Amino acid sequence: MNEHEISATKRLSRRKRYKRLMYGVLIAGILALWTGIYLDQFLAGVLLYWAAFFGMLAVWRFSPVTLYDERDTAIERKASDYTLGVFAFVFVLGAPGGIALEEGGLIELPAAFDGAMWTLFAIYAVFGVVYTVLRRRS
């Protein structure tokens, strides 16, 4: 192995170590939240969860290596595209379909249906605004 290959190997090893640390801190925070809920110490669980979240952000922001590269960005973009596509079908078909079925007396929708549909609407509204802003900037 030449010197370039060794440094690339070390760089990948360090990237993997910091990613594990970052996600480990977040998992510890989630477990702390669940433990706080279980022990009826919700506030303590939330505070530990927030501390872990900010710890995760600190590792991500201040690690000495770049944690994500172009490959990670491409995978995230594809996953986001598929996810938005799936929920677009749920929203476009589910909202009017559920209302039509309820109005026809075939089903009674739970109260959570309205909240779910408004949440999906909000997600796509935010996406549309962010997309428009980014498109106009470039």
N, C-alpha and C positions, 0 to 999 in steps of 0.2 A: 504494500500500500504506500502511496506517496503521501506527502504532507497535506495536500488538498483533500484527499479522500478521508483522512483521519479527522481533519477539522470538521468536515461535513458530517461525519458519523457522530462526533461529539456534539455538534450543534443539534442534530436530530434527537440525540439522547437527552440533552438539556431541555429541548422543546417538549419532549414527552414527559419529563419529570415535572416541569412547571404546569403543564396541562393537568396532570394527575393531581398536583397540589391544588390547583384552582378548583377543579371539580370536587375534590375531596373536601375542601373547606365548605363548598356549597352543600354537599350531601350531609356534612356534619350539622350545618345550620338547619336543614330540613328535618333531620332526626331530632335536633334540639326543640324545634317547634312542635313536632308530634309528641315528644316526651312532655313538654310543657302543657300541651292540651290534655294528655293522658293523666298527668298529675294535678290537673286543675290549677296550673300556674301559667295561664295563657300569656300574660304580660312578659314574664321571664322568657318564655319560649319565643315570643315575637322579637324581643330584644336580642336574644342570641341568634335568631335567624337573620335579623338585619345586620348584626355584626359580621356574621359569616358572609352575607351577600357583599358587604363592603370590603371584607377580606378578599373575596374572590375577585372583585373589581381591582383591588390593589395588586394582586398577583398578576392579573391580566395586563394592567397598565404599566407596572414597574418591573416586570421580569426583564432580565438582560437579553433575552432572545425573543424573536418574533414568534408568537404562538400559532398564528394562522398564516397560511400561504395561499397562493392562487388556487390550488387544488381544493382547499377547504372552502374558499369563497365560491367556487363553481358548484361544489356539493350543496352548500347552503342555499345558493340561488335555485338550484333544481328542486331541493326539498321544499323551499318556500313556494315555488311555482306549483308544485303538485298539491301542497296543502291548501293554498288559496283556491285552486281549481276544484278540489273536493268540496270545500265549504261553500264555494259559489253555487254548485249544484244543490247543496243542502238548502241554501238561502233562497235561491231562485225558484226551486220546486217546492221546498218545504213551507215557506211563508204563505203563499197563496193557496197551496194545496191543503195545508192544515186548516186555514180559515174556511175554505170551501167545504171541507169535510165537517167542520163544526157547524157551519151555517146550515148544511144539509141535514143535520141531526144524526149523522153517522157516528161521530166521536165527540167526546168532551175533552178539550185540550187542557193540560195542567197549567197552573199559573206561571210556571217557569217557561212556557213556550214564548210568551211575549218578551220576557227578558232575554231569552236566547236569540230571538229574531232581532231585537234591538241591538244586542251585542254584535251579531254578525253585520248588521247595517253599519254600526260604528267602525268596525274593523275595515270594511270596504270603503267607507267614507275617508278614514284616515289614510288608507292606502292610496286612494285617488288623489288626495291633497298632496301627499308626499311625492307621489309619482309625478304629478304636474309640476311641483316646485323643482324637482331634480331634472326634469326634462327641459324646463325653461332655462335652467342654469347652464346646461351643456350645449 
